Structure formats: C-alpha cells, structure tokens
Amino acid sequence: MRRYRDELVLVAGLGSAFALTAAYSLLGKWSLWSSVMVLCLTTFYYSYTFFHSDNRGLKLLLFLIQAVVVIFYFALIYRVFGIIDSATGETIRPEWLDAMYFSVVTWTTLGYGDFRPVHDAKVWVMTEALLGYVFMGIFVAKILYMLRGDEQLSQSPGASSGDQGS
C-alpha cells in the first residue's frame, strides 16, 4: 500500500474533487470551492513530499498532471459561467477549445484580451491566476532543485583543487 501512496493520493484527490463538483446542485458554489481546495491540497502534497523522496521524477510528473487537471477544471467552470467575447461584447458559452484557451491564458497570466470573464466568474479568474503563479514557481523550484542535486551527485568528494594532495 505504501508503495502506491502517490498514485492513491492522485486518485483520491481527483475522485473527491469530482464528487464535490457533482454535488453542485446540493451545495452550490461551496462544492466548487471545496473541489478546488482538494485539487490544490493534493498537488501541494506532491510539493511537500518531493523534497523528501528518492523518486522525484514521479513526484514531478504527478505534480504536472495535477496542474493540467486544475487548468481543465477551471475551463469547466468557464464553460458553465460563460465568458465575454471582447470583439462582440456578447456572453458566450465557450466550446472546450475556447474554454481551455481562456484557462491557459489566465493560468499563465498572459491575457490576450480576446475573451474576458463574466462578472460571476471574476473570482475564479483571480483564483486561477494566483494559482498559476504559485504552481509555476513551485515547478521552477523543483526543476532547479533536481538540477542542483544532479550537479552535486556528479561531483566526487575531494574533486576540488584544494582537497587534492601533492
């Protein structure tokens, strides 16, 4: 069981988030916020355990999977609430490609300006942009940590010029 803990955390997190999202008709927006929290906590589990693990490659992969799931999740929210097409000023229910595009543009805080959120989705857009900052910062930190660790492993003890005897 311990061997598959990371995979179980992923499945449990995704399953819980899906169940909470499905409970939208009963719980309203609280179910959406709760599911976002579950996805974030699951992702941050991989961040915390990353630095205490020998299997950092798997932890990084699962972290990236969770990040993509969060982006898809926000795209689903934008499909439900709708977005405003800036060219026409009309509120549209975007197709999946447009919803994913808007979600990625929001996540990366790129903001081309061709779509903008409806009033009810503004808090979701702000949340996604902040999560994008945090996730990308954590991702860069993990990559640098892995590169630094590989560099330290490739250096043998006593390889510096001050440690070598004559």
C-alpha positions in Angstrom: 0.0 0.0 0.0 2.8 2.4 0.9 4.4 1.7 -2.5 1.4 3.1 -4.4 0.7 6.0 -2.0 1.4 8.7 -4.5 -0.9 7.2 -7.1 -3.6 6.6 -4.4 -3.4 10.3 -3.4 -3.9 11.3 -7.0 -6.9 9.0 -7.5 -8.4 10.0 -4.1 -7.9 13.7 -4.9 -9.4 13.5 -8.3 -12.3 11.3 -7.1 -13.1 13.7 -4.2 -12.9 16.7 -6.5 -15.2 15.1 -9.0 -17.7 14.1 -6.2 -17.7 17.6 -4.8 -18.3 19.1 -8.3 -21.1 16.6 -8.9 -22.7 17.9 -5.7 -23.1 21.4 -7.1 -26.9 21.1 -7.2 -26.9 20.4 -3.5 -24.1 22.5 -2.1 -23.9 25.3 -4.7 -20.6 27.3 -5.1 -19.3 25.7 -1.9 -18.9 22.4 -3.8 -16.8 24.1 -6.4 -14.6 25.9 -3.9 -14.2 22.7 -2.0 -13.2 20.8 -5.0 -10.6 23.4 -6.0 -9.2 23.1 -2.4 -9.0 19.3 -2.7 -7.1 19.6 -6.0 -4.7 22.2 -4.6 -4.1 20.2 -1.4 -3.4 17.1 -3.5 -1.0 19.0 -5.6 0.8 20.5 -2.7 1.2 17.0 -1.2 3.4 16.3 -4.2 5.3 19.5 -3.5 5.9 18.7 0.1 6.9 15.1 -0.4 9.0 15.9 -3.4 11.9 17.2 -1.3 11.8 14.1 1.0 11.7 11.5 -1.7 14.1 9.4 -3.8 11.6 9.2 -6.6 11.4 12.9 -7.5 10.7 12.2 -11.2 7.4 10.6 -10.4 6.5 13.3 -7.9 7.2 16.0 -10.6 5.1 14.1 -13.1 2.2 13.8 -10.7 2.5 17.4 -9.9 2.3 18.3 -13.6 -0.7 16.0 -14.1 -2.4 17.8 -11.2 -1.6 21.2 -12.7 -3.2 20.2 -16.0 -6.2 18.8 -14.2 -6.6 22.2 -12.4 -6.4 24.0 -15.7 -9.1 21.7 -17.1 -11.2 22.2 -14.0 -11.1 26.0 -14.5 -12.0 25.5 -18.2 -15.1 23.6 -17.0 -16.0 26.5 -14.7 -15.7 28.9 -17.6 -17.9 26.7 -19.8 -20.6 26.8 -17.0 -20.4 30.5 -16.2 -19.6 31.7 -19.8 -17.1 34.2 -20.9 -17.4 37.5 -22.8 -16.2 37.7 -26.4 -14.4 41.1 -26.4 -14.9 41.5 -30.2 -18.7 41.4 -29.9 -19.3 42.1 -26.2 -21.6 39.1 -26.0 -21.5 36.5 -23.3 -20.9 33.1 -24.9 -20.8 29.5 -23.6 -17.4 28.6 -25.0 -16.6 25.4 -26.7 -13.9 23.2 -25.0 -11.1 24.6 -27.1 -12.0 28.2 -26.2 -12.6 27.4 -22.6 -9.2 25.7 -22.4 -7.6 28.5 -24.2 -9.0 31.1 -21.8 -8.0 28.9 -18.9 -4.4 28.6 -20.1 -4.2 32.3 -20.9 -5.5 33.0 -17.4 -3.2 30.4 -15.7 -0.1 31.9 -17.3 -1.5 35.5 -16.8 -0.8 36.2 -20.4 -4.1 37.9 -21.1 -4.5 38.4 -24.8 -7.8 40.3 -24.3 -9.9 38.4 -26.9 -12.0 37.0 -24.0 -12.8 38.3 -20.6 -14.7 36.8 -17.7 -18.3 37.4 -16.9 -19.0 39.0 -13.5 -19.8 35.8 -11.7 -16.5 34.2 -13.0 -14.2 37.0 -11.9 -13.3 35.5 -8.6 -12.5 32.2 -10.4 -10.2 34.0 -12.8 -8.4 35.7 -9.9 -8.0 32.4 -8.2 -6.7 30.7 -11.2 -4.2 33.4 -12.0 -2.8 33.3 -8.4 -2.6 29.5 -8.5 -0.8 29.7 -11.8 1.8 31.9 -10.2 2.2 29.6 -7.3 2.3 26.4 -9.3 4.8 27.8 -11.8 7.0 29.0 -9.0 6.9 25.6 -7.4 7.6 23.9 -10.7 10.7 26.0 -11.4 11.9 25.4 -7.9 11.6 21.7 -8.3 13.5 21.7 -11.6 16.3 23.8 -10.1 16.4 21.5 -7.1 16.7 18.5 -9.3 19.4 20.1 -11.5 21.3 21.2 -8.4 21.0 17.7 -6.9 22.3 16.1 -10.1 25.2 18.5 -10.2 26.1 17.7 -6.6 25.9 13.9 -7.3 28.2 14.2 -10.3 30.9 15.9 -8.2 33.0 13.3 -6.4 34.3 14.1 -2.9 37.8 15.5 -3.0 37.5 16.6 -6.6 38.1 20.3 -5.8 41.7 21.5 -6.2 42.1 22.4 -2.6 41.4 18.8 -1.4 44.0 17.1 -3.7 47.3 16.4 -2.2 50.7 16.9 -4.0 
